[in-house]
């Protein structure tokens, strides 16, 4: 396993900047995910690390070695693609051992390594089968085994679970993470699925328009988003436009459409500054208009609609100014009815102030 370092890396295609001056250090054994919408530059960044594309500017290092101009086959990097890319005419064992055969490993060592890989991916009985005889999840595990059979310095995965159904994808997320931890291999993963990134990653690099917008653990990015883009892309958030009217230290009073709310932040705010407030739906409670208020922040509104999601209801409440709030209602008590006037409340410490 190796440390990966990107220093001032940019990639331009004519007038389009796909990756913009990226500086990033990925530690040995770390599982880092690039997360972002289509076209944000995450796959291009992965291709630059793999050597399938050359940066317009900047350097790429593996364990301090400059590999910026090194071809892919000399970087000793393993790659797993979304479409598996298995050879259909070769058996599973032959697919896994392909890279070892090409490197002229002794035959007995190849056989031993194939056996180890089949055990690792828990498919010890399928070595003689063809890829067409396996399920999508099994083929994905074989593709992973082939990528790591000849131990790579770094493992790269480009949306490898995108073609799988939800149940299988969730099972494979756990399986891939298990294998990565057993091998202790530095892994860089590309996905547009926020839940996948949060479940699997040590750290997440949230990308937009060729740049890393925020880098941190799942908990850091979810609980302390640094921008509206991150708060909106990672999980669900309700947003209010507000103006700072008073406060100091960590507690601030804000005016949102002539209604005062309170927020907690360590950021020093300027009085009169316009800010955006984000509140996660799971922190919001619906009560009757006349019920006692436990949380400091409250606003009245009308139930616009709700949708059933098994263990929760997503209730949409509309305020007088037309702003909508999503509330996760967990079924304790009477279900709010459409057009019912209600009070929504939420805690001060769950009110996130965003300045960009």
C-alpha positions in Angstrom: 0.0 0.0 0.0 1.1 3.5 -0.7 0.4 7.1 0.1 -1.0 9.2 -2.8 -0.3 12.9 -3.1 -1.7 15.3 -5.6 0.0 18.7 -5.8 -1.6 21.5 -7.8 -3.2 19.0 -10.2 -5.4 20.4 -13.0 -6.9 18.9 -16.1 -8.2 20.9 -19.0 -10.1 19.8 -22.1 -9.9 22.8 -24.5 -11.9 25.5 -22.6 -13.3 23.1 -20.0 -11.4 22.7 -16.6 -12.4 19.2 -15.4 -10.1 19.3 -12.4 -8.9 22.5 -10.8 -5.7 22.9 -8.8 -6.3 19.9 -6.6 -4.1 19.4 -3.5 -4.8 16.2 -1.7 -2.9 13.6 0.5 -4.4 10.1 0.8 -2.8 8.1 3.6 -1.5 4.5 3.5 -4.4 2.1 4.0 -7.0 4.8 3.8 -10.4 4.3 2.1 -11.1 7.7 0.5 -14.2 8.4 -1.7 -14.7 11.1 -4.3 -18.3 12.0 -4.0 -20.2 14.4 -6.2 -22.7 14.8 -9.1 -22.1 13.8 -12.7 -19.5 16.0 -14.3 -17.9 17.2 -11.1 -14.4 15.8 -12.0 -14.2 12.7 -9.8 -13.7 10.1 -12.5 -11.2 12.4 -14.3 -9.2 12.6 -11.0 -9.3 8.8 -10.7 -8.0 8.5 -14.3 -5.2 10.9 -13.6 -4.1 8.9 -10.6 -4.3 5.7 -12.7 -2.3 7.2 -15.5 -5.1 6.9 -18.1 -4.9 10.7 -18.5 -2.1 13.2 -18.0 -2.6 16.4 -15.9 -2.3 19.7 -17.7 -0.6 21.1 -14.6 0.7 19.6 -11.3 2.3 16.4 -10.0 1.1 13.0 -8.7 3.2 11.1 -6.2 3.0 7.5 -4.9 5.0 7.2 -1.7 7.0 10.3 -2.7 7.8 8.9 -6.2 6.7 11.3 -9.0 4.5 9.2 -11.3 3.0 12.1 -13.2 4.4 11.0 -16.6 4.6 7.2 -15.8 2.4 5.0 -17.9 -0.4 3.0 -16.1 1.3 -0.4 -16.4 4.4 0.9 -14.5 2.4 2.5 -11.6 1.3 -0.9 -10.2 -2.3 0.2 -9.6 -5.3 -2.0 -9.4 -8.5 -0.8 -11.1 -12.1 -2.0 -10.8 -14.7 -0.7 -13.3 -18.4 -0.5 -13.1 -18.9 -3.0 -16.0 -16.5 -5.6 -14.4 -14.5 -5.9 -17.6 -14.0 -9.7 -17.1 -12.8 -11.8 -20.0 -16.0 -13.8 -21.0 -14.0 -16.7 -22.6 -11.8 -17.3 -19.5 -12.8 -19.1 -16.4 -13.0 -17.2 -13.1 -9.7 -18.7 -12.0 -8.1 -17.6 -15.3 -9.6 -14.1 -15.0 -8.2 -13.7 -11.5 -4.8 -15.1 -12.5 -4.5 -13.1 -15.7 -2.3 -10.4 -14.4 0.0 -12.9 -12.7 0.3 -15.0 -15.9 1.2 -11.8 -17.9 3.9 -11.1 -15.3 5.2 -14.7 -15.8 4.7 -15.8 -12.2 5.6 -19.5 -11.5 2.5 -21.6 -12.2 2.3 -23.1 -8.7 2.4 -19.6 -7.2 -0.3 -18.5 -9.5 -2.5 -21.4 -8.5 -1.9 -20.7 -4.8 -2.7 -17.0 -5.2 -5.9 -17.7 -7.1 -7.0 -20.0 -4.3 -6.2 -17.2 -1.8 -8.3 -14.7 -3.8 -11.2 -17.1 -4.2 -11.3 -17.6 -0.4 -11.0 -13.9 0.2 -14.1 -13.1 -1.9 -15.8 -16.2 -0.5 -16.3 -17.9 -3.9 -14.0 -20.8 -3.5 -16.3 -23.1 -5.5 -16.6 -21.1 -8.7 -13.1 -21.2 -10.1 -14.0 -23.4 -13.1 -17.1 -21.4 -14.1 -17.4 -18.7 -16.8 -18.4 -15.1 -15.9 -21.7 -15.6 -17.6 -22.6 -18.2 -15.0 -22.2 -15.9 -12.1 -24.5 -13.2 -10.6 -23.7 -9.5 -10.8 -22.5 -9.4 -7.3 -20.3 -12.4 -7.8 -18.8 -11.0 -11.0 -18.0 -7.7 -9.1 -16.1 -9.7 -6.4 -14.2 -11.5 -9.1 -13.2 -8.2 -10.7 -12.0 -7.0 -7.3 -10.0 -10.2 -6.8 -8.3 -9.8 -10.2 -7.4 -6.2 -9.4 -5.6 -7.2 -6.1 -4.2 -10.6 -7.1 -0.9 -9.0 -8.0 -0.8 -6.7 -4.9 -1.2 -3.2 -6.3 0.2 -0.1 -4.6 -3.2 1.5 -4.7 -6.7 0.2 -5.6 -9.0 2.4 -7.6 -12.7 1.8 -8.0 -14.9 3.7 -10.4 -18.6 3.4 -9.3 -18.2 -0.4 -9.2 -21.7 -1.0 -7.7 -23.7 1.3 -9.9 -25.2 -1.5 -12.0 -26.4 -3.6 -9.0 -29.9 -3.5 -7.4 -30.3 -1.9 -4.1 -30.2 -5.0 -1.8 -27.2 -6.4 -3.6 -25.4 -3.0 -3.6 -25.8 -2.7 0.1 -24.5 -6.2 0.7 -21.5 -5.5 -1.6 -20.7 -2.2 0.2 -20.1 -4.3 3.4 -18.2 -7.0 1.5 -15.9 -4.6 -0.4 -15.1 -2.7 2.8 -14.3 -6.0 4.6 -11.9 -7.1 1.8 -10.2 -3.7 1.8 -9.6 -3.8 5.6 -8.2 -7.3 5.4 -5.8 -6.3 2.6 -5.0 -3.0 4.3 -4.7 -1.5 0.8 -5.0 2.2 0.0 -8.3 2.6 -1.8 -9.8 5.5 -3.8 -13.4 5.1 -4.7 -15.6 7.1 -7.0 -19.4 7.4 -6.4 -22.3 9.7 -6.7 -24.2 7.8 -4.0 -23.9 9.7 -0.7 -25.0 6.7 1.4 -22.4 4.5 -0.2 -19.7 7.0 0.5 -20.7 7.5 4.1 -20.9 3.8 4.8 -17.6 2.8 3.2 -15.2 5.6 3.6 -12.6 6.7 6.2 -12.8 10.2 4.5 -14.9 11.7 1.8 -13.9 14.4 -0.7 -17.0 16.1 -1.8 -16.4 17.5 -5.3 -18.2 20.1 -7.5 -17.0 21.8 -10.7 -13.5 20.2 -10.6 -12.7 21.1 -7.0 -12.9 19.5 -3.6 -15.6 21.5 -1.7 -15.1 19.7 1.6 -12.9 16.9 2.9 -13.6 15.0 6.1 -15.1 12.0 7.8 -18.7 11.0 7.2 -19.6 12.4 10.5 -17.8 15.7 9.9 -19.4 16.3 6.5 -22.9 15.4 7.6 -23.0 17.2 10.9 -20.8 20.2 10.0 -21.3 21.0 6.3 -19.3 24.0 5.2 -21.5 25.1 2.3 -25.1 24.9 1.1 -23.9 22.6 -1.7 -22.5 20.0 0.8 -25.5 20.3 3.1 -27.9 19.7 0.2 -25.9 17.0 -1.6 -25.0 14.9 1.5 -28.3 14.0 3.1 -31.4 16.1 3.2 -31.5 19.7 4.6 -34.1 22.4 5.1 -32.9 25.9 4.2 -33.9 29.3 5.5 -32.5 32.7 4.4 -31.7 34.8 7.4 -30.0 37.9 8.7 -27.8 38.2 11.7 -29.4 40.6 14.2 -27.5 40.0 17.5 -25.2 37.6 19.3 -21.6 36.8 20.3 -19.5 33.8 21.1 -21.5 30.7 19.9 -25.1 31.8 20.2 -26.6 34.1 17.5 -30.1 35.5 16.9 -31.2 35.6 13.3 -34.2 37.1 11.5 -35.9 35.0 8.9 -38.9 36.8 7.3 -39.6 38.8 10.4 -39.4 35.7 12.6 -36.5 35.3 15.1 -34.6 32.0 15.5 -31.4 31.1 17.4 -28.4 29.3 16.0 -25.1 28.0 17.5 -21.8 28.4 15.7 -18.2 28.9 16.5 -17.8 31.2 13.5 -17.6 34.9 14.2 -20.5 36.5 12.4 -21.0 40.1 11.3 -24.2 41.9 12.4 -26.5 42.5 9.5 -24.8 39.8 7.4 -27.0 37.6 5.2 -26.6 33.9 5.9 -28.3 30.6 5.1 -29.6 28.3 7.8 -29.7 24.5 7.4 -31.7 22.1 9.5 -31.7 18.3 9.0 -35.3 16.9 8.8 -34.6 14.3 11.5 -34.1 17.1 14.0 -37.4 18.8 13.4 -40.5 17.9 15.4 -44.2 18.5 14.5 -46.6 19.5 17.3 -50.0 21.1 17.7 -50.1 24.8 17.6 -51.0 25.0 21.3 -48.7 22.3 22.5 -45.8 23.2 24.9 -42.6 24.1 23.0 -39.5 22.2 24.2 -37.1 23.5 21.6 -36.0 27.1 21.3 -36.7 27.4 17.6 -40.3 27.2 16.3 -42.3 28.2 13.3 -45.9 27.6 12.4 -47.1 26.4 9.0 -49.5 24.2 7.0 -49.1 20.5 6.2 -48.7 20.5 2.4 -48.3 16.7 1.9 -46.7 13.6 3.2 -45.1 10.4 1.8 -45.0 7.0 3.5 -41.5 5.4 3.7 -42.1 2.5 6.0 -40.6 3.5 9.4 -41.0 7.2 8.8 -43.2 9.7 7.1 -41.7 12.6 5.2 -44.0 15.5 6.0 -43.8 18.7 4.1 -44.8 21.8 6.0 -45.3 25.2 4.2 -44.6 28.4 6.0 -46.5 31.7 5.3 -43.7 32.9 3.0 -43.9 29.8 0.8 -40.8 28.1 2.3 -41.1 24.4 2.7 -39.7 22.3 5.5 -39.3 18.5 5.4 -40.0 16.8 8.7 -39.2 13.1 9.5 -42.2 11.9 11.4 -41.6 8.6 13.2 -45.2 7.7 13.9 -45.5 8.5 17.6 -49.0 10.0 18.0 -51.5 11.1 15.4 -50.3 11.5 11.8 -50.5 15.1 10.6 -53.3 15.7 8.1 -53.0 17.7 4.8 -53.9 21.4 5.4 -53.6 21.0 9.2 -52.0 24.0 10.9 -48.9 22.8 12.9 -45.9 24.0 14.8 -42.5 22.8 13.7 -39.6 23.0 16.3 -36.0 22.2 16.4 -33.0 22.6 18.8 -30.5 25.5 18.7 -27.5 23.2 18.4 -29.0 21.6 15.3 -29.3 24.9 13.5 -26.3 25.1 11.1 -25.3 28.5 9.8 -23.8 28.5 6.2 -22.1 31.6 4.9 -21.5 30.3 1.3 
